[in-house]
């Protein structure tokens, strides 16, 4: 199992669009991917969008990611990258 | 003879700028009644299959919508529907529904509703406003499942050339299914700044006014309608005079744009050399670019209410600070007046109280802030903090007299001190008062000694001075902007400011209407604030008139007995003196004798 703490950098948090990206990426791997809020301990299955949405992770939330399975290294790398680039939503969009 | 329907105006929130004249196309939001029945044990399996088939159908529909949205709106917007697909594929959701069917022998519709309601109630507890509003995605998916279960195919909608889509609420997928190339504008009963309707309307660049309350039920498909997002309103059954005015305005706007592009910037003076400053009223980020584009000298009025979105919750101090910093950047050296939240309890779910019988005269604006102090303190702290990175002023809405101002100042001083104690640097900030109710007008002398500037909100001033609700068509005949009582109030307010040596900015519809601007200049106004797109035409008006002549006209109007007299005077004098500036359609229409 690999573990890492990730910070939500997407401007609007893990909302539907960002969550959809995350679920798509996580579902591409066989490993089990769990995200746990560092502050409240609430955890979510990263392959379920409902579960991810219920984390209600706004910008700045720290999440502990635990990945377990045959492709855990690759899965963690992909997820880490997604968080690092803020789900492609770090730039202010005109809508807000 | 067919009876001509009366013109009615509805106030909402313009969330995507522009003006459109068109025809109503009503769209039902599809909310259905869901009934509950208990299944025979033998039917449980077939009910589960029925549910799975509905999920399949819904998925196919969403995929089609997604594809369409990608082509029309771009991948960025289409991603919303990817989330919908994932929701339909989510085992947590489908398993929950199937469990309801198997364990409780519930019909599939009821099972979907139970699971959906439970999810939505969990969602409504989320503290983050933006994330919480995304509950509408779950609502949307549930809705689609219910329709799929009923076996109904969503009807394809083709729109006429000038369709204005009117609905109670537009769920995102309903919106995307629309033939968007043909929708000219959107008008909805609910919704706020961050609702999908707003985001998509801005995305495709069509005007939208949301939050119109009970507008939908008063419309019929085919009704004529004007959507004026710049003034936050829609006009149903516009009269021929109104239509004409809008057509002229649209034409003027195009001419005005040409004038700005031709480089008409720099100090604006009347023919006799009096300098007049034009500022911008803004609310939505979509309007920000207009500030520079139309050459506004900063922002005279920033309506902060838009920060409170559809579900009506207070935005955190940090978020507010970011928003104010952005407006400050837009405004530049000329600064921005941030008007404290101008709303009542009905707008805020967290603090919602019993519906007031008479909200316009109730606990709203500064009163609301003084009663709900934490809300006001948070906002003031955010403004003070943002003041470090730009030129901000605090504007107090709807003060009754100097006591409201003093109470607000205590809070401002308190928070200045608190921030300093917390090690956050704060620079002193100008504080101004909105003069928009009669009690403030007639005690303006004492208020002027206590604040740094005045802003005269003419829309509310007309409404409160004449005791006429502008949204009520029964009393439309009594809503007279050019009533002598209104003009005398403005005169009184401006004089009080001059005497105290403080600036006074006139805002509201009067400031953006050329014929009225002449009177304001005549009453001695030297600063006006208006919706940015109105600046070119007001500029042209002011540059073409002599303030001494305007004063003469204004003084005659002050002595008039009725609004009719004032309008007659304005019509006659302006068309004689400056016919080139005031074509007949730009002047107050002649009224039928009553």
Interface residues (C-beta under 8 A of the other chain):
Chain A: X12 X13 X14 X15 X16 X17 X19 X20 X21 X23 X24 X45 X48 X49 X50 X51 X53 X54 X56 X57 X58 X94 X95 X96
Chain B: X79 X80 X82 X83 X86 X87 X90 X91 X92 X93 X119 X122 X123 X126 X127 X128 X130 X131 X132 X134 X137 X138 X194 X198 X199 X202 X203 X285 X286
